[in-house]
Amino acid sequence: MQDIQPKAIELNGQPIGGRFPAICAPLVGRTRERLLAEAAAVAARTPDLLEWRADFFEGIADPAEVVSLAGQIRLAARGIPLLFTCRSAREGGEPIALSQQQVVGLYRAVCASGHADIVDFEIGNAPAHFQEVRELSQAHGVKLIGSSHDFERTPTFDVLHRRFADAERLGADIAKVAVMPRDMDDVLALLMATLESSRSLGIPVVSMSMGGPGALTRLCGWAFGSALTFAVGESSSAPGQMPIEDVEAGIAILRRALGQPRA
């Protein structure tokens, strides 16, 4: 069997958090006050990355407010890097009254502010909009996750592998695929597509199978090449997420069993 050469997500030439996989915790508060309290509480649990799911924020229509709050979250994060995401409703996000071009405007403002280290933009968006966000992130030294989410089903292995490859083809720095399984065969398909994509692509890959059956991928996905897993600091952003401490413990147990250091 070919050995995996896992690719970590790096910032400033170093793996996020100095370990593989990195652990990301979401922030889903709807108000400024709630978000800042949440950021402080979650940062105290020392994940490697915080994801601000801005689609939950009730002030998302005001780019200046979003940028200001991103700066305050960054301060509350105590040096933990920040991932900015405005997930679309079609891929599991909260409904928002913004056009896609207005969403791109948010990404423009956030990238230019210097408050985000990474942004996530879906590869299913219009190609011109994805390219615009790609150019914005590159211009400001921000990493770009090209993501794909299916909250209804798990596509075939070939489709999953193609989605990872499409993210790289479109110029993303990181490829992410999240899907909903119906059974353990679906979970296996996601893990095998992660394994193959980790071996064949030149960028880090991130994957998760959601819900109950998929929860194990949040603990073992790294063994198949997934560079990042998501865990709950205070509130979850997707089905199947577990508390940070449980994820850390599960990864540590698997690493010991495989004779691998936690790094």
FENHUQUI-V711424 format. One record per backbone hydrogen bond with DSSP energy under -1.0 kcal/mol. CO is the residue of the C=O (numbers start at 0). NH is the residue of the N-H. E is the energy in kcal/mol with one decimal. If there is no record, write none. Layout:
co & nh & e
CO & NH & E
CO & NH & E
This chain:
co & nh & e
8 & 15 & -2.5
10 & 13 & -1.6
13 & 10 & -2.7
14 & 17 & -2.2
15 & 18 & -1.3
21 & 228 & -2.3
22 & 47 & -2.0
22 & 48 & -1.5
23 & 230 & -2.7
24 & 50 & -2.4
26 & 52 & -2.2
29 & 57 & -2.6
30 & 34 & -2.7
31 & 35 & -2.4
32 & 36 & -1.9
33 & 37 & -2.6
34 & 38 & -3.0
35 & 39 & -2.0
36 & 40 & -2.2
37 & 41 & -2.9
38 & 42 & -2.5
39 & 43 & -1.4
41 & 44 & -1.7
42 & 45 & -2.0
48 & 24 & -2.4
49 & 82 & -3.4
50 & 26 & -2.8
51 & 53 & -1.5
51 & 84 & -2.4
52 & 55 & -1.9
53 & 56 & -1.3
56 & 59 & -1.4
58 & 61 & -1.9
61 & 65 & -2.3
62 & 66 & -2.6
63 & 67 & -2.4
64 & 68 & -2.5
65 & 69 & -2.4
66 & 70 & -2.0
67 & 71 & -1.7
68 & 72 & -2.9
69 & 73 & -2.2
70 & 74 & -1.5
71 & 75 & -2.4
72 & 76 & -1.6
74 & 77 & -1.3
76 & 79 & -1.4
80 & 49 & -2.3
81 & 116 & -2.4
81 & 117 & -1.7
82 & 51 & -3.0
83 & 119 & -2.2
84 & 53 & -2.4
87 & 90 & -1.1
87 & 92 & -3.0
88 & 91 & -1.5
95 & 97 & -1.1
98 & 102 & -2.1
99 & 103 & -2.4
100 & 104 & -1.7
101 & 105 & -1.5
102 & 106 & -2.0
103 & 107 & -2.4
104 & 108 & -2.2
105 & 109 & -2.7
106 & 110 & -2.8
107 & 111 & -2.1
108 & 112 & -1.4
116 & 142 & -2.2
117 & 83 & -2.6
118 & 144 & -3.1
120 & 146 & -1.5
121 & 124 & -1.5
125 & 129 & -2.5
126 & 130 & -2.6
127 & 131 & -1.9
128 & 132 & -2.3
129 & 133 & -2.6
130 & 134 & -2.5
131 & 135 & -2.3
132 & 136 & -2.7
133 & 137 & -2.1
134 & 138 & -2.2
135 & 139 & -1.3
136 & 141 & -3.0
137 & 140 & -1.0
142 & 118 & -2.5
143 & 172 & -2.1
143 & 173 & -1.7
144 & 120 & -2.6
145 & 175 & -2.4
146 & 122 & -2.7
147 & 177 & -2.6
149 & 179 & -1.1
152 & 179 & -1.6
155 & 159 & -2.6
156 & 160 & -2.8
157 & 161 & -2.1
158 & 162 & -2.0
159 & 163 & -1.9
160 & 164 & -2.3
161 & 165 & -2.8
162 & 166 & -1.6
163 & 167 & -1.4
164 & 168 & -2.7
165 & 169 & -2.2
166 & 171 & -2.5
167 & 170 & -1.5
173 & 145 & -2.9
174 & 205 & -2.7
175 & 147 & -1.4
176 & 207 & -1.6
177 & 149 & -2.1
178 & 209 & -3.2
182 & 186 & -1.3
183 & 187 & -2.4
184 & 188 & -2.1
185 & 189 & -2.0
186 & 190 & -2.2
187 & 191 & -2.7
188 & 192 & -2.2
189 & 193 & -2.1
190 & 194 & -2.5
191 & 195 & -2.5
192 & 196 & -2.4
193 & 197 & -2.7
194 & 198 & -1.7
195 & 199 & -2.2
196 & 200 & -2.5
203 & 174 & -2.3
204 & 226 & -3.2
205 & 176 & -2.2
207 & 178 & -1.8
211 & 214 & -1.5
213 & 216 & -1.9
214 & 217 & -1.5
215 & 218 & -1.3
215 & 219 & -2.5
216 & 220 & -1.9
219 & 222 & -1.5
220 & 223 & -1.5
220 & 225 & -2.2
221 & 224 & -1.6
226 & 21 & -2.4
228 & 23 & -2.9
231 & 243 & -2.0
237 & 240 & -1.3
238 & 210 & -1.6
241 & 231 & -3.2
242 & 246 & -2.2
243 & 247 & -2.8
244 & 248 & -2.3
245 & 249 & -2.6
246 & 250 & -2.6
247 & 251 & -2.2
248 & 252 & -2.2
249 & 253 & -2.2
250 & 254 & -2.6
251 & 255 & -2.2
252 & 256 & -2.3
253 & 257 & -2.0
254 & 259 & -3.1
255 & 258 & -1.0
260 & 262 & -1.4
